[in-house]
């Protein structure tokens, strides 16, 4: 799966492909939210933080380096 995430994120970075980024979000949202929920104990806050993290990832996609 990490190869897919790298490919999708690289495509999002190189072409601004929102559909590729949506695949990244779909594939990793559950893990990020679960981690944030474990850390905060607050489902609403975990959702908000996950949304913020993905928004920042999209905004900074030009800085993405495969394998990171």
C-alpha positions as CSV (number, residue, x, y, z in Angstrom):
1,X,0.0,0.0,0.0
2,X,2.8,2.5,0.7
3,X,3.9,2.2,-3.0
4,X,0.3,3.3,-3.9
5,X,0.4,6.1,-1.4
6,X,3.7,7.3,-2.8
7,X,2.4,7.1,-6.4
8,X,-0.8,8.9,-5.6
9,X,0.9,11.6,-3.5
10,X,3.6,12.1,-6.2
11,X,0.8,12.5,-8.8
12,X,-1.0,15.0,-6.6
13,X,2.3,16.9,-6.1
14,X,3.3,16.9,-9.8
15,X,-0.1,17.6,-11.4
16,X,-2.4,18.9,-8.7
17,X,-4.5,15.8,-9.2
18,X,-7.2,16.1,-6.5
19,X,-8.5,12.6,-7.2
20,X,-5.1,11.1,-6.5
21,X,-5.0,13.0,-3.2
22,X,-8.5,11.8,-2.4
23,X,-7.1,8.2,-2.7
24,X,-4.4,9.1,-0.2
25,X,-7.0,10.5,2.2
26,X,-9.2,7.4,1.7
27,X,-6.4,5.0,2.3
28,X,-4.9,6.7,5.4
29,X,-7.8,8.5,7.1
30,X,-8.8,5.7,9.4
31,X,-5.3,5.2,10.7
32,X,-4.7,8.9,11.3
33,X,-8.1,9.3,13.0
34,X,-7.5,6.3,15.2
35,X,-4.2,7.6,16.3
36,X,-5.6,11.1,17.0
37,X,-8.5,9.6,18.9
38,X,-6.2,7.5,21.0
39,X,-4.1,10.6,21.8
40,X,-7.0,13.0,22.5
41,X,-9.9,10.8,23.7
42,X,-12.2,13.1,21.9
43,X,-13.9,11.9,18.6
44,X,-14.8,15.4,17.4
45,X,-11.3,16.8,18.1
46,X,-9.8,13.8,16.3
47,X,-11.9,14.4,13.3
48,X,-11.0,18.1,13.3
49,X,-7.3,17.4,13.6
50,X,-7.4,14.8,10.9
51,X,-9.2,17.2,8.6
52,X,-6.6,19.9,9.4
53,X,-3.7,17.5,8.7
54,X,-5.1,16.6,5.3
55,X,-5.7,20.2,4.4
56,X,-2.1,21.1,5.3
57,X,-0.8,18.1,3.4
58,X,-2.7,19.3,0.3
59,X,-1.4,22.9,0.7
60,X,2.2,21.7,1.1
61,X,2.1,18.9,-1.4
62,X,4.9,20.5,-3.4
63,X,7.2,19.6,-0.6
64,X,6.3,15.9,-0.7
65,X,9.3,13.5,-1.1
66,X,8.4,9.9,-2.0
67,X,9.1,7.5,0.8
68,X,8.5,10.0,3.6
